[in-house]
Amino acid sequence: MNMLVEPLQKFATNSLEQHWAPFTANRDFKADPRLIVKSEGCSLWNHKGDRVIDGSSGLFNVAAGHGRREIADAVFAQMQANDYTPHFQIGHPGSFALAAKLSAILPEPINHVFFTNSGSESIDTALKIAMAYHRARGDGQRIRFVSRERAYHGVNMGGVSLSGMVKNRETFPVVMPNVVMMRHTWTPENTFVRGQPETGAELADDLQRAVDTYGGSTIAAVFVEPVAGSTGTLVPPKGYLERLREICDAHGILLVFDEVITGFGRIGKPFAADLFGVTPDIMTMAKALTNGALPMGAVAVRDEIYETVTGAAPDEAIEFFHGYTYSAHPAACAAGLATLDIYEREGLFEKAAANADYFLDAIWSLKDLDAVFDLRGIGLLAGVEVHPVPGKPGVRGTALQKKLFWAGLHVKFTGDTGIVAPPLIAERSDIDEIVDILRKVLGAEA
C-alpha cells in the first residue's frame, strides 16, 4: 500500500495514546491527528496524501530543505564506520573537524566550540561556562544573570529560569534564583515596522538599572536572543544590542547571544552577530546546525574564555566538569559537516539575503487583513500576529495553525503569532504559495 495514502483508521485515537507529545494539546490532537509521513525540499505530505508546504522550516531547523541525501549518506557512512564514541577523555576525528569548520564561519575571536544535543542544553552549558569563567578569574561573587521578558531559552531548568514566557514559568515555579528580567523590546509605536525599529534603544538601559541596583560586579552574564524568535520575531531596535555590549564591557559582564533560531543564514548572514555588527562573548546554537537531521547543539566562546577556564586547572586535570553522554555524537558530527558543506556549496546564506526583501514584501502584503494585528520581520524570519480572542490569548492562534495545516501550510504558532520562516532553499514561487495560503485562511477570519 502507498505509504502516503494509508487509511486514517491506522491512526485512530487509541493507537496514538501511548505517546505524550511535547508542546501539544494531546487530547485535541489525538482526536484529529496531523501526521507527516514524507518530506522533500519545501514540501511535506500528510497521512491523507495531501501536500503541505513547510512555512516554518520544521521548527526553524530544516534550513537546507527536507530529504537531503548528502546528509543521510554521511550519517550512514559514519554509523557503519563508528557508531558511538564517548567524549570523556577520548574522542573521534569528526568532532574536531566540525569544530574547525564551524569556527571558520563564527565571528572573531569566537573560536572554541562545546557540543551539546539541543538548544536547551546549549543554554544550560552557557550558564555553566559563565560560572566557571568568573570563578577561574576569582570573580565567584558574580551569581546573577540577566534575561528579558518574552524571552525563550529552551526548556531545561536553566533556560526556563531565563525565559520570560509565562506558561513556561508558572507551570514550573521552582527555578534558578538570582535571575533579573529586563523589559522586552516590542512597543505599540513599532507596530508594522519592518526590520529594526528606529526607536527603543533606551530599553537596553534596563541592564544599567540592574547594575545600579545589584552592582555590576555581581552579574555574571546577560542572555538575549538577537531577534526574539519563539515569542513572535521581536527585532531589536537600532542601537539596542550595541548599548548592551557597551554596558557589559564597562562592568565585566559576559554577553550571550542565543542564536538557536537566528544562526546559519536565517536573517541573511551566517549569524545575527554578523548582521548587527555586535560580537558577543558566548553564542549558543542548535537547530540548523545539522539541518534538523539529528539532534545537536553547540556553544561557542571567545578564545579568552576557553583559555581562562582551561588555564586555571592543574596539569592533566579536568578543567570543566560538564558534558553529556551524546556530546559530539559521531553521527551528529557527520550530519553537521555535511550540512555546513551544503550551505557553502549552494550559497544558501547568500540566497536567503537575496530573497529577504521579496519575502518581507510578500508578508507585508497581508497588512490589509482585518485579522492581522501586527507584522514584524527581518531576513527570512517574520511574525504574523493576529488579534486575540478577547480574554483568551492564544486560542485563535492555535485554531489557525490547524486551519492552515489542512489548507496546505505548516506555520508554527506561539500564542497568537505565526512565525514564518521558509527553508533557505525556497524559491520565490514557494514564498508566493505560503503567503497566498496565509491570505486565504486569515482573510476568512471574522
QUILIN-V966302 format. One record per helix or strand of 3 or more residues. SS is the DSSP state (hx for helix, st for strand). FROM is the first residue (numbers start at 1). LEN is the number of residues. If there is no record, write none. Layout:
ss=SS from=FROM len=LEN
ss=SS from=FROM len=LEN
//
This chain:
ss=hx from=3 len=3
ss=hx from=8 len=4
ss=hx from=13 len=4
ss=hx from=26 len=6
ss=st from=36 len=6
ss=st from=43 len=4
ss=st from=51 len=4
ss=hx from=57 len=4
ss=hx from=69 len=13
ss=hx from=93 len=11
ss=st from=110 len=7
ss=hx from=119 len=18
ss=st from=144 len=5
ss=hx from=157 len=6
ss=hx from=166 len=5
ss=st from=179 len=4
ss=hx from=188 len=3
ss=hx from=201 len=14
ss=hx from=216 len=3
ss=st from=219 len=6
ss=hx from=240 len=12
ss=st from=254 len=5
ss=hx from=272 len=5
ss=st from=282 len=4
ss=hx from=287 len=3
ss=st from=297 len=6
ss=hx from=303 len=9
ss=hx from=330 len=17
ss=hx from=348 len=21
ss=st from=372 len=7
ss=st from=381 len=6
ss=hx from=395 len=12
ss=st from=412 len=3
ss=st from=417 len=4
ss=hx from=428 len=16
//
